[in-house]
């Protein structure tokens, strides 16, 4: 079982284990040594988001990578999918992103990509973990940890913008007004240039990072903010990213939030119409709404479910040959175009579908009827197997038996935060909330903070 890596890299509070200087240095050493087993000259590309801790973490990680025998190039502040793209385009041995995505500014994280631009499989992360612990054993608790400033390639960002624009030839925003919320995160360094190249009227918001305002009352965690701005501006569309812009959510022209399930539906139908939806299949996750499954079925499209995490969605896509997959949270993967969720690419492709179809976003997803859904997050002090706690198991069983064919129950631990998530969908909102509260209460009583 992995001890450091979660569903999206290693995360924690910056400055505290496992993101204390000594462990970060050990991560760099371990990654370099792991890479040198298969790359004679290990070269690593580094990118980061806008948190105030990202720079010192980058310096500490760079020192560890160099101590392990790797060379390091930095793309500076840039999105996670940009690092994945650039690592693959320039045959780096690995790509590393310093970001905690949607987490608060105090947190940070380290995400790893292979030379193919894909997130590392669990087995590889396990081997790197073992090397990290060996590196920690070799250094004393009081060891002085140095920092090294990585060389920055300013051309990386422009190359990524060119890649994005090449994905939507002919797209123009002429006679259209859109609102872009950059979450004061990594999108702030890319989105203004990207969307200015598409004409139209573009209103950029929350693109003034201070190091401490990333995701703060803005971005994909608060899609109602961009939705309100769309109404105020009389815009045709709103797009809002998370801190590292590997996902996005939308607002239609009526100020209604459009999530990843709806994006999967409109993208699947567009690909199917053009004969590009492999196997007439879409990969979603356990969190996707039953309404999406029903809408896809009406269009003759099958839906498979993977565990939560775009990494696992991609694994299922590769396994089944599917060309489209994603999460309700806005991570969307377009097979053949990206190797991870890419919020900016998703935004462009949705705009392209609107442009080619002549339809508004609201029209494209009008028939998506979602089941009532509630997600209750419970802060936990430990992660005991949920099925081993009698009260939790009993409350879960009661919910599953009553809802049967008219709902779903999903209980899992977050891979990025110390939370247990209780998700219930049901035709009856009363039953949904009653069972969600009962299960959450049982978890809280057993292991709650």
Secondary structure, DSSP 8 states (H G I E B T S, - for coil): --SS-BTTBEEEETTSTTSSHHHHHHHHHHHHHHHHTT-SS-EEEEEE-S-TTHHHHHHHHHHHHHHTT-EEEEEEE--HHHHHHHHHHTT-SEEEEE--TTS-TTEEEEEEEETTS-B--HHHHHHHHHHHHHHHHHS-TT--------EE-THHHHHHHHHHHHTTTT---TT-EEEEE-TTSGGGGTHHHHHHTT-SEEEEES----SS-TTTT-GGGGHHHHHHHHHHHT-SEEEEE-TT-S-EEEE-TTS-EE-HHHHHHHHHHHHHHTT-SGGGEEEEETTS-HHHHHHHHHTT-EEEEE-SSHHHHHHHHHHHT-SEEE-TTS-EEETTT-SS--HHHHHHHHHHHHHHHT--HHHHTTT----EEEEEEEEBS----GGGSHHHHHHHHHHHHHHGGGEEEEEEE-SSSSEEEEEEEES-HHHHHHHHHHHHHHHHHHHB-
